Amino acid sequence: MLWSEVDFGLIQQEHTKNGRQKIMYNGKPFRFQMPEGFCIGGLTEYNSINIQIDDPDFIDWYSRLEEHIGAPEPFSSNLGETFRFKFDEFTQVFDHERKLCLAPYLNGRRVKCIIEVSGVYFFKDVYGLTCRVYQMMYWPNECLFSLLPPSSSDNNDELQPV
């Protein structure tokens, strides 16, 4: 399901036996595909990933999602200059040909992700949403210029904008 298709009325929150808050969507894990973005910095030492998304509609929607779920204060958003998501051993990563990759290099790559929002965490006296990358697809780094064949009037091999 795309992020824009999420019905906030179908988001369910329940408290587990250990006192944590679990988030579901119509009785199933709450997963959605976010817009395309760019991975900034690759996988961190804390098993998280930062993704830059330049879609103002998604940024506004995500802020409304956090408000709707209503984590207690003090609250730390996954949204800063980039979105921060957990990346774990269950995260599946595919290349642009849809082949599973076990150790991809992601820094600076164009990515699409399915995100799972599974609950609310409490860490270092701050609450936040537990969000992880469920699946990710990435594309090779692309050059903005290509080497064009020389024209009849110009016999050099300089780079030209595409």
GILIN-V730668 format. One line per field, one symbol per residue. ss: DSSP state (2 for helix, 1 for strand, 0 for the rest). phi: phi as a letter, one per 30 degrees, with the letter a starting at -180 (. if undefined). burial: # if it has 9 or more other C-alpha atoms within 8 Angstrom, else .. A space follows every 10 residues. Layout:
# GILIN-V730668
ss->???
phi->???
burial->???
This chain:
# GILIN-V730668
ss->0122200222 1111100000 1111100111 1110001111 0000000111 1100022222 2222222220 0000100010 0011110000 0111000001 0000000001 1111111111 1110011111 1111111110 0000111000 1001000011 10
phi->.dedcdcedc dcbbcdddid cccbbhibed baccddbbdc iidddchbbc bcbccddddd dddddedddi ddcdccddcb dbccbdbbdc dcbbddcicd cdbdcceidd bbbccccclc cbbhibcadd bbddbbbbcd dcddbbdcdd ddcbcccddb dd
burial->..#....... ###......# #####...## ########## ###...#### ###....##. ....##.... #...#..#.. .######... ######.... #....##### ########## #....##### #########. .....#.... .......... ..
